[in-house]
Amino acid sequence: AIDGPSFGLAVTLSLASVVFDCPLPGDIVASATVDAAGNVGPVGGLDRKIAGLQRMAPRVTRLIVAASQREEAEAEAGEYLQIVPVSHAAEAIEVAFADRLSGLIVAAGNDPPRRDELTESFFRLALVGSDALVDWAPVMRGAKLALDRWTDLAPGAKYRLEFAHAVASRHVENSGAIGMPPDDWLASQPRVLRVQVIAHLVQQSADTGTPAPALIEPMAERLLDHPLADSADCDLRLRGAMGRLYAVTGRAAAALDLQERLAQAFAAIYADGDIAYPLAEWARLAGALGDQASLGRAQALHARLLGAGGYRRLGSRFVELAIARGRLLLDPADSEGLDAARQLASDEALPDHVRWGATRWLGMEGRPALEAASARGRPVASRYLVLLDLDDALRAGQEADANACIDALERYDPGPVGHLRRSGASARDIARLYPY
């Protein structure tokens, strides 16, 4: 019988195939549960299912499993199957349908009214923030295809698509070049939308280097011509993006002060769901700057939020990583910080940048896991292995090796590393202030 929770993800993919009128590829199967929110979970008897695939389905070469069962599946599959771990049904849909979905979206744009609707949809997705979307790769690809194929767009519509492509690229791979918006288009938008656009551009400047800080900062400051206490949610988020830019452009102390005040401001308006970002920045910067008292205040707010049921999605885990990082920057032997890092590093359901970020802060204890994941072609693990190499070189006083690590790190993330270098940061400063 084809039923039971183990078939949850397979049924989801079959339904997506019907909705998109796009057949599933014949080389892929899925074995995982799916809950009402789309979260993917483990199944029982995975070893027997893999053995059955090898015997009875020789054309199948890819198996989608829950992220938490990645290592178990890889151990059973050997060289026969490519294991594709996912945490959410949207990731599985992206894996199964890949470019065909983006192509279908763009093809629908041959009808002018539909094209206008799709342009607005891309733009709206880029504005609402990463909580609204699990996987940004389809947005990145779809917007790029639309830009390539729709050659007669008006300037405002073209910028909307460029904006969507850049924001999605930032979420996917910390890239995405974007220029300043057309003055007449931006001026015609409601203030709230202008603030949201500029907040993204400030974040884009911090993370990718474009637009240049000298261009976007004055525009942001003109929108923030009122006291922090009088700010709406969107203004607070713009201030948070400014804090991120301060942190990588030689103004870390100002960034720390701003992020602490922002976290408290969100708490004052009971916007607990928005606190994770400034609180995480507050904790990591407190550790980077050696401010133990500030880190203690961040930990106290985190404990209060946990008691009140605050945070959205994985917000609490990002804050836990930032606090562990802050504690270990202050004292590499801090037992609570090490325990928290171990717990995060061992949770295979977490996104790679959280798991491998935590692994970096375990030092030599985390090196074998990072080396193994890097050897398997995991780019996020490779980046954190470079950071671990940098930490080791700094401890050993090997300046040339440390600078080589910074060169390698800049190839992964030219935006923040380039900003830090231009601000005069040393290799040691970059190791502490690198934002990921």
N, C-alpha and C positions, 0 to 999 in steps of 0.2 A: 504494500500500500504506500502511496506517495502522500504521506501526511506526517503530522508530528512537528514539534518545534525545530527539528534539524533541517527541515525543508523551508523554514521561514525566509531565508535570504534568496533561495532559488525561486520561490514563488514571487517574491518582490521583483526579481529580475524579469521573470516571465510577464508579470503585469506591466512593467516598464516597456517591455518589447511591444506589447499590444498598444499601449498609450502612444508610444513614439512611432508606431508602424515601422519598426526597425528590427530585423531578426537578430537573435542572439548568435554570437559566433560559435561554431561547432567545437572549438578547442577548449572551451572554458566551462567549468561547473563551480557550484558554490555549496558549501556546507557550513551553516551558521544559523543561529537564532536571530530574530529581529523583534525588538519591543515596539510599543506604540509610538515612541519618539524617534524610531529609526536606528537606535543604537544596536550594534551587532554584538552577539555574545557567543560563548563556546558551545560545543556539542559533545555528546558522549560517543565513544566508539570511533573516534577519528582514525585510529590506526587501521581498523577493519575497513572503513570506507575507502581509505587510500589504497589498501591492498586490493579491494574490489575494483577500483578504477584501473589499476595496473593490469588486472586480468581481463576485464570485460569492456573497457573503453580505451583502446590504445590511441584513438585520435585526440583524446583529451590531454592537453599539455599544461593547462593552467588551473589551479584550484584556489578559489577565494575562501579564506577562513577568517575567523575573528582574530584581531590583533593579539589577543591574549593567548592564542594557540599557535602563534607563529613558529616558535622553536620546536614544539611537539610535532607540528606538521612537517617542518623542514627535516627533522630527524627521520621521520617515516618515509618521506618522499624520495630522498636521495637525489639522484640526477634525473629521475624520470619526470617529475612534475615541478613546474615553477609555482611556488607558494606565494600567493598575493594576500597579505594581511590587511584588513580594513577595520575601522572602528565604527563606521556609520554606513547605512544603506546607500547614501549619496556617493560615497567613495566607490562602492561596488558598482553602481550604475556607471560611473565615469570609467572604471576599469573595463567594464563589459562593452560599452558602446563607443568610448573614446571619441575620435574626431567626427564620427558619423552624426552624433547629436549636434555638435556645433555646426556641421554642414547643413543639417536640416533646418536649424534656426536661421542661418543666413539665407538659404534658398527661399524660405518663406518671405524674406524681405523684398522679393521681386515685386510684390504688390505694395505701392507707395504708402497707403494707410497702415498696412501691417508693418512696413519698415519703420515708420515713425513710432509705432507702438513698441517695437522691439528695441529701438534706440533708447526710448524712455525706460524700458525695462532693464536694460544693461546699466543705465545711469543710476536708476533707483537702487539696484542691487549693490552697486559700488558705494552708494551713500549710506546704506543702512548699517553697515558694520559687519565684522566677521561673525558675530553671534547668529546672524541671520542665514549664514551659508556655511556648510561643513567643508565643501570642496570648491575652491575658486577656479580650478583649472578649466572647467567648461566656459566660465565667463571670460577668462583670459583668451582662450582660443576663439570663442565665438566673436568677441569684440574685434580681435585682430582680423579674422576672416571678413567681417563686415567692413572694416576700414579698407581692406585690400580690394574688395569687390564693389563697394558702393562709392563710386568715384565722383558723384555729383551732389554730395551732401552740402547743405548750408553750413557756414562756419560754426554756428551754435551746436548743431547736431553732430558735426564732426568732432567738436571738442568733447561732447558728452561721451562719445565712443572712445576717444583717446583717454579720457579720464577713467572710464570703466576698465580699459585694458591696463592702464598703469596701476590702478589700485589692486586689481586682481593679480597682476604680476608681482606686486609687492607681497601680497599674502602667500603666493605660491613659492616664489624664489628670491625674495628681497631684491627685485629688479623693477624696471618699468620707468622709462624716461617720460617726463611730462613737462610741457611748457606752461606759461601763465595763461589763464583764461582770457578770451576776448573781453575787453572792457565793457562794450555795450551789452554783451550777453550776460555777464556777471551782474552788472548794474540793474538789469531788468528782472532779476530773481528776487524773491522775498528774502528778508534779512536772515531768517533761520536757515534757509538753503545756502545763502552765501557763507554763513559761518561754517556749515557742514563741509562745503567744498574747500574752503581755506584750511580747515582743520586737517582734511586729508592731504592737502598739498604741503602743509607744514610737516606732517608725518612722513610724507613721501620724500621731502627734502632731507629729513634726518636719516631715513633708512636707505635711500638710493642716491642722494646727492642732487636730485632735480625736483623742483626748481631750485636755483641757488638760494641759500639763506638770505642773502642781501636783497633778493627780489621779493620773497614771500613774507619775511618777518615784518616789514613796515605795513603791509596790507593787513596782516593779522593784528598788529598793535592798534591799527585804526578801528578795528571791530571790537577791541577790548578796552574801550575808553571809559569804563565804569568799574567800581569796586568789585572785588571778587565776591563779596557777600551778596551783591545784587545780580549775580550771574544766573542765567538759566542753564539747564542741562547742557545744551549745545555749546554755550560759552565756556563752561567748565571743561568740556572735552577738547575745545580748541586750546585752552590754557594747558591741558595735559600734553597735547602735541607740542606746544612751545617748550614745555619742560623737557620733553624727549630731545628736542633740537638743542636746547641749552646743554644737556648732558654730554653731547658728542662734539660740541664746538667750544670747549674750553670753559664752560660755565657750570661745572658740576655742583658747586655749592648753591648757586641760585636755583638749579634744578631740584636739588634736595628740598630746599625750603618751599618751593612752589608745590611739589608733589605732596608734601605733608599737609600743606594748607588745603590743597584740592581734595585729598581724601577726607579731611575733616569737614569740608564744605559739602561733599556728597552725603556724608553721614548726617549733617544738619538738616538736609531736606529729605531724609529717609530714602535716598536713592542707593540703597545697598548694592543693587545689581551693577552699578557703575563704579564701585569703589576698587575693584580688583586691580585695574591698571595703575592708577596713581599709588595705591598702597604697595604694589609690587615694586614699582619704581622707587618709592620712598625707602623700602627695606634694602634693596640692592645698593642704592646710592649711599645709604647710611653706612653699610659695610665697606663700600669702596672708599669712603672718606674717613673711615675710622671713628665714626660718631656712635658710640655704644648707647648713649642716652637716647638718641633719636631712634635707633633700632629697637630699643626697649619700648618706646611709645608705639612704634609700628606693630610690634608683637601684641601689645595690649589691645590695640584696636582690632587686630585679627581675631584674638580670642573672644572679644565682645561680639564680633560679627558672626562667628561660628555659633555662639550661644543664642543669637537672635535668628539663626536660619538665613543669614544673608548670602550673597554671591549668586551668580548665575553660572550654569554649566560647569566648566572646569576652573572658574575663577579662584576658588580656594586653593587649588593645586598650584596655580601659578604663584600665588602669594606664598605658599609653603616653600616653593623652590627659592623664591627671592629671599625669604627669611633665612633658610638654610645657607644660602650663598653668603648673605650678610654676616651670619655668625661665623662661618668658616673663613671669611676674609679677616675678621677680627681675631680669630684664633683657629688655625687649621686643625687643632686637636679637639675642638669643641664637640663633646659627645652627643649632645642633642642635635647639633647641626649635622653631624655624620649620620646619625640614625635617620633623620628626616631625608637626607640625600639617598641613603640606601633604600628606603621605602619607595621613594619616587623612581629611582633607577630600576627597581625590580618590577614595577607595575607596567606590564606590557600593553595594557589598555590605554595608556597615556600617549599623547602625540610624541613623535620622535624627538622634537626639540626640547621637550620637558624631560623625557627619560635620559637622553644623552647629555643634556645640560646638567642634570643631577649627577650623572656618572663622572663628568669632568671634576666635580668638586670632591669626589672621593679620592682623587690623587692616584697614587700607584695602585691602590685597591681597584680602581675602575679601569685601569689601562687594558687588561686582557679583554674585557667586554668591548671597549671602544675599538681595539685593534681587530677583533674578530668581525665586528659589524662593518668596519671600514673595508676589510678585505672582501666582504660580501657585496660591496658596492653601495653601501648606504651613505649618501652624501652628507647627511646631517651628522652622522657619527664621525665621518672624516673631518668635518669642521671642528668638532669638539676634541678630536684627537690632536689637531693642530694647536688648539688652546692648551691642552694638557702638556704638549711638547714645549709650548711657550712657558708655562708655569715651571716646568722642570729646568729649562734653560736659565730662567731668572734665578731660581734657587741655587743653581750651580755657578752663577756669575758668568755664564757663557754669552757674552754680548752679541757676537756674530750669529750664533744659533738663534738667539731671541729675535734678532732683526730679520733673519730668514723666515721665522715663523710669522712675523708681522706681514712680510711680503705675501706669504701664502694665505694668510687670513684676509688680506685686502682683495685677493682674487675671489674669495668667497663673497665678501661683503664690502665692495668698494665704497659704498656710501658712508656708513659710520666709521670705518677704519680710516678712510680718506679724510673725513672731517677731523678725527682725533689727531691724525698726523699733522694736518695743516694748523691745528691749534697749538702745536708744539708738544703734544703728549709724548712721553717716553714709552718704551716698550712695556715697562712696568705699569705705567698709567693705563695703557691700552688694555693690558691683561685684567686690570681691575674695573675699568669703565666700559669695556665692550658690552653692549647692551643685551646680548643673547646668552 
